[in-house]
Amino acid sequence: MKKNNFWKKKNVLITGISGFVGSNLAKNLSNSGANVIGLTQKKNKKYSLLFYEKINKKVKVVYGNITDIKKINKILKINKIEICFHLAAQVEVGQARRKPYETWDSNIRGTYTLLEALRENRKKIKSIIIASSDKAYGEYGLKKMPYKETYPLKPIYPYDTSKACADMIAKSYSSNLFKLPIIITRFSNIYGPGQLNFTALIPDLIRSCILNKTFKMRGDGESVRDYIYINDIIDLYKLLAKKLYKNPKKYSGEIFNAGTNIPHKTKNILKRVFLYRNKNKELKEVIKKMKKNKTSGELSIQYMDYKKLNKYFNWKPKHKFEAVLPKVYQWYENYFKKNK
């Protein structure tokens, strides 16, 4: 551990700690000397990196709902929380289409419940990072890409709307009225080791290749997305939280986009993952079937740049998809050997 380590003995709350990003963030922060407290309502520990890699043994895990203000108040007071990463959310777009009420309840009510509790404990709170999404912007079309932080939010679909509403609530709490130190982050699709939500494209693709299972494509493969590696996101979260902690007047209320600024058609990601394992025959079959698919309830084109982040902090992503794919594959190889 480095001397003069900013994170040493900092009291940090991570909501949604058992998720993909939350687990990786908890692992990194605990290794950096922080006192990490995590909130989760996940009862099924099977599909969480937090429990798979026993990260939960290094942190304090509290079970409860993000909409339970009494529980959150208790967590904040007992643990003297200084920094909060709000990652708790219903993140599946398909689930949001099927159950919009639950998505809005978790993502909107959950956000204002947490922020109200943080407002009530304002004296100790130095830094709040809100995890939003590129989907909050809504459909802008190819000519308007990449998304800019200045774009008005115009979502239509349930998940997208839930994130946009949460952003507006966060902006209100960061205003001169409440003066909470808040940064809102809108990132593109995050991937990497430990992503055990197999409704996500990349882990589902890799699983099908390793286990020789038929891959079912939801759409026609023509949708455009940006994919950013988990290590880049963890480094960025830590950077933003630290900068906000040290200079809230300068950074509170800011919104930052992050991606690689390299758009990919979904079918091209599919090709790279399959061809890495020489699954040429299987790839042809999937492409043939997916041409008949129709995509509904999802944005067609989304990707980010990181110009504002680079301007403010000289930040840029370090990892390219092709370079880290072998490492990601190796992680899942080991995972499936242990979890047959």
C-alpha positions in Angstrom: 0.0 0.0 0.0 1.4 3.4 -1.0 2.3 6.0 1.7 -0.1 9.0 1.8 -2.7 6.8 0.3 -5.9 8.8 0.0 -8.2 5.8 0.5 -6.6 4.5 3.7 -9.3 4.3 6.5 -11.8 6.2 4.4 -15.4 5.1 5.2 -17.0 4.2 1.9 -20.6 3.1 1.2 -21.2 1.1 -2.1 -24.9 0.5 -2.9 -25.4 -2.5 -5.1 -22.1 -3.9 -3.9 -22.9 -7.5 -5.1 -23.2 -6.3 -8.7 -20.4 -6.6 -11.3 -19.1 -3.1 -10.9 -19.8 -2.9 -7.1 -17.9 -6.1 -6.5 -14.8 -5.0 -8.4 -14.9 -1.6 -6.8 -15.2 -3.1 -3.3 -12.2 -5.4 -4.1 -10.1 -2.5 -5.3 -11.0 -0.1 -2.4 -10.5 -2.7 0.3 -7.1 -3.5 -1.2 -6.4 0.3 -1.0 -7.1 0.3 2.7 -10.6 1.8 2.7 -13.3 0.7 5.2 -15.9 -0.6 2.7 -19.6 -1.0 3.7 -21.9 -2.4 1.0 -25.7 -2.5 0.7 -27.3 -5.3 -1.3 -30.6 -7.2 -1.3 -29.2 -10.0 -3.4 -30.1 -13.3 -1.7 -28.7 -15.5 -4.5 -24.9 -15.4 -4.0 -24.2 -17.8 -6.8 -23.9 -15.1 -9.5 -21.9 -12.5 -7.7 -18.2 -11.9 -7.8 -18.4 -10.5 -4.3 -19.0 -13.9 -2.9 -17.3 -16.0 -5.6 -13.9 -14.4 -4.9 -14.8 -14.0 -1.1 -14.5 -10.2 -1.3 -17.3 -10.1 1.2 -14.8 -11.3 3.8 -12.8 -8.1 3.4 -15.8 -5.7 3.6 -18.9 -5.2 5.6 -22.0 -6.4 3.8 -25.5 -5.2 4.9 -28.6 -6.8 3.4 -31.5 -4.5 2.7 -33.4 -2.5 0.1 -32.2 0.8 -1.3 -35.7 2.2 -0.8 -35.5 1.6 3.0 -34.5 5.0 4.4 -34.3 3.9 8.0 -31.8 1.2 7.1 -29.7 3.6 5.0 -29.7 6.2 7.8 -28.5 3.6 10.2 -25.7 2.5 7.9 -24.6 6.1 7.4 -24.6 7.0 11.1 -23.0 3.8 12.5 -20.3 3.6 9.9 -19.6 7.4 9.6 -19.8 7.3 5.8 -17.7 9.9 4.0 -17.9 8.7 0.4 -20.8 7.0 -1.4 -20.9 5.2 -4.7 -24.5 4.7 -5.7 -24.5 1.7 -8.0 -27.7 -0.1 -6.9 -30.2 -0.4 -9.7 -32.3 -2.8 -11.8 -30.0 -2.9 -14.8 -31.5 -5.3 -17.2 -33.2 -3.6 -20.2 -35.4 -6.6 -20.9 -36.5 -6.9 -17.3 -37.4 -3.2 -17.4 -39.7 -3.7 -20.4 -41.5 -6.6 -18.6 -41.6 -5.0 -15.2 -41.4 -1.2 -15.5 -42.9 -0.5 -12.1 -40.2 -2.5 -10.3 -37.5 -0.8 -12.4 -38.8 2.7 -11.6 -39.3 1.9 -8.0 -35.7 0.6 -7.6 -33.9 3.2 -9.8 -35.9 6.4 -9.1 -37.3 5.8 -5.6 -34.0 4.2 -4.6 -32.0 7.2 -5.7 -34.1 9.8 -3.9 -34.3 7.7 -0.8 -30.5 7.4 -0.7 -29.9 11.1 -1.4 -32.4 12.2 1.2 -30.6 10.0 3.8 -27.3 11.5 2.7 -28.8 15.0 3.1 -29.9 14.2 6.6 -26.3 13.1 7.3 -24.7 16.0 5.4 -21.9 16.9 7.8 -19.8 13.8 7.2 -20.5 13.3 3.5 -17.7 14.6 1.3 -18.3 12.8 -2.0 -21.2 11.1 -3.8 -20.9 9.4 -7.2 -24.1 8.5 -9.0 -23.9 5.7 -11.6 -26.2 6.7 -14.5 -26.1 5.3 -18.0 -25.6 6.4 -21.6 -29.2 5.2 -22.1 -30.5 8.3 -20.1 -29.9 10.4 -23.3 -32.4 8.5 -25.4 -32.3 8.1 -29.2 -30.2 10.7 -31.0 -29.2 8.9 -34.2 -25.8 8.4 -35.8 -25.2 12.0 -36.9 -25.5 13.2 -33.3 -23.1 10.6 -31.9 -21.2 10.4 -29.7 -23.4 11.6 -26.8 -22.4 14.9 -25.3 -22.9 15.9 -21.6 -24.8 19.0 -22.8 -27.5 16.9 -24.7 -31.0 17.2 -23.2 -32.3 13.9 -21.8 -35.1 12.5 -23.9 -35.6 8.8 -23.0 -38.7 6.8 -23.9 -38.1 3.2 -22.7 -38.5 2.2 -19.0 -34.9 1.6 -18.1 -33.7 4.7 -19.9 -36.4 6.8 -18.3 -35.5 5.5 -14.8 -31.9 6.6 -15.2 -32.8 10.0 -16.6 -35.2 10.7 -13.7 -32.6 9.6 -11.2 -30.1 12.0 -12.8 -32.5 14.9 -12.5 -33.1 14.1 -8.8 -29.3 14.0 -8.3 -28.9 17.4 -10.0 -31.5 18.8 -7.6 -29.7 17.5 -4.6 -26.4 19.0 -5.9 -28.0 22.4 -6.4 -27.6 25.4 -4.2 -30.7 24.3 -2.4 -29.3 21.2 -0.8 -25.6 21.5 -1.7 -24.7 17.8 -1.7 -21.3 17.0 -3.3 -22.5 14.9 -6.3 -21.0 13.8 -9.6 -23.2 12.0 -12.1 -21.5 9.4 -14.4 -22.8 8.1 -17.7 -20.8 5.2 -19.0 -21.1 3.0 -22.0 -21.4 -0.8 -21.6 -18.9 -2.2 -19.1 -17.4 -5.6 -19.5 -14.6 -7.7 -18.0 -13.7 -10.5 -15.5 -16.4 -11.2 -12.9 -19.4 -10.2 -14.9 -21.8 -13.0 -13.9 -25.0 -11.5 -15.3 -25.3 -13.7 -18.4 -28.1 -11.6 -19.9 -25.2 -9.2 -20.8 -23.8 -9.7 -24.3 -20.1 -10.4 -23.7 -20.4 -12.9 -20.9 -23.2 -14.7 -22.7 -21.1 -15.0 -25.8 -18.1 -16.3 -24.0 -20.2 -18.8 -22.0 -21.7 -20.2 -25.2 -18.2 -20.6 -26.7 -16.6 -22.2 -23.6 -19.6 -24.5 -22.9 -20.4 -25.2 -26.5 -24.0 -23.9 -26.0 -26.2 -22.4 -28.7 -26.1 -18.6 -28.5 -29.4 -16.8 -29.0 -29.1 -13.2 -30.3 -31.9 -10.8 -29.1 -31.6 -8.4 -32.0 -30.4 -8.4 -35.6 -26.8 -7.4 -34.7 -27.0 -4.0 -36.3 -27.3 -2.0 -33.1 -24.2 0.2 -32.3 -22.6 0.2 -28.8 -19.4 1.1 -27.1 -17.8 -1.2 -24.6 -15.4 -0.1 -21.8 -13.2 -2.4 -19.6 -14.0 -2.7 -15.9 -10.5 -1.7 -14.8 -10.8 1.6 -16.6 -14.1 2.3 -14.9 -12.8 1.4 -11.4 -9.9 3.7 -11.8 -12.2 6.5 -13.0 -14.7 6.1 -10.1 -11.8 6.4 -7.7 -10.4 9.4 -9.5 -13.8 11.2 -9.6 -14.6 10.5 -5.9 -11.2 11.8 -4.8 -11.4 15.0 -6.9 -14.9 15.7 -5.6 -13.8 15.0 -2.0 -10.9 17.5 -2.2 -12.7 20.2 -4.2 -16.6 19.9 -4.0 -17.2 23.5 -5.1 -15.4 22.9 -8.4 -16.8 19.5 -9.3 -20.2 19.1 -7.6 -23.1 18.9 -10.1 -20.8 17.9 -13.0 -21.8 15.1 -15.4 -19.1 13.0 -17.1 -19.5 10.6 -20.0 -17.0 7.8 -20.4 -16.5 5.3 -23.2 -13.8 4.5 -25.6 -15.2 6.6 -28.5 -15.0 3.4 -30.6 -18.4 2.3 -31.7 -19.0 -1.4 -32.5 -21.9 -3.1 -34.2 -23.1 -5.8 -32.0 -22.5 -8.4 -34.7 -18.8 -7.4 -34.9 -18.4 -8.0 -31.1 -20.0 -11.4 -31.7 -17.5 -12.2 -34.5 -14.5 -11.2 -32.4 -15.5 -13.4 -29.5 -16.4 -16.4 -31.6 -13.4 -16.2 -33.9 -11.1 -15.9 -31.0 -12.1 -19.6 -30.2 -12.3 -20.5 -33.9 -16.0 -21.0 -33.7 -16.5 -20.3 -37.5 -19.3 -22.7 -38.0 -21.3 -21.6 -35.0 -20.8 -18.0 -35.9 -22.3 -18.5 -39.4 -25.3 -20.2 -37.8 -25.9 -17.4 -35.3 -25.6 -14.7 -38.0 -28.0 -16.5 -40.3 -30.6 -16.8 -37.5 -30.2 -13.2 -36.2 -31.0 -11.6 -39.5 -34.6 -12.5 -39.0 -34.7 -10.9 -35.5 -36.3 -7.6 -34.8 -35.1 -5.3 -32.0 -37.7 -3.5 -30.0 -37.6 -1.5 -26.8 -33.9 -0.7 -27.1 -31.9 2.2 -28.5 -30.3 1.5 -31.9 -27.2 3.6 -31.7 -25.2 4.6 -28.5 -21.7 5.5 -27.9 -19.6 8.0 -25.9 -16.5 10.1 -26.1 -14.4 11.1 -23.1 -13.4 14.6 -24.1 -14.7 16.3 -21.0 -13.0 13.8 -18.7 -9.8 14.2 -20.6 -10.1 18.0 -20.4 -10.7 18.1 -16.7 -8.4 15.2 -15.5 -6.4 14.1 -18.5 -8.2 10.8 -18.3 -8.5 8.3 -21.1 -9.2 4.5 -21.2 -6.1 2.3 -21.1 -7.6 -1.0 -22.4 -8.6 -2.1 -25.8 -11.1 -4.9 -26.5 -8.8 -7.0 -28.6 -6.0 -6.7 -26.0 -8.0 -7.8 -23.0 -10.2 -10.4 -24.6 -7.7 -13.3 -23.8 -7.6 -12.2 -20.1 -11.4 -12.1 -20.0 -11.7 -15.5 -21.6 -9.2 -17.0 -19.2 -11.2 -15.7 -16.2 -14.4 -17.4 -17.5 -12.4 -20.6 -18.3 -11.4 -20.8 -14.7 -14.9 -19.9 -13.5 -16.6 -22.7 -15.5 -14.1 -25.3 -14.4 -15.0 -24.6 -10.8 -18.7 -24.2 -11.5 -19.7 -27.0 -13.8 
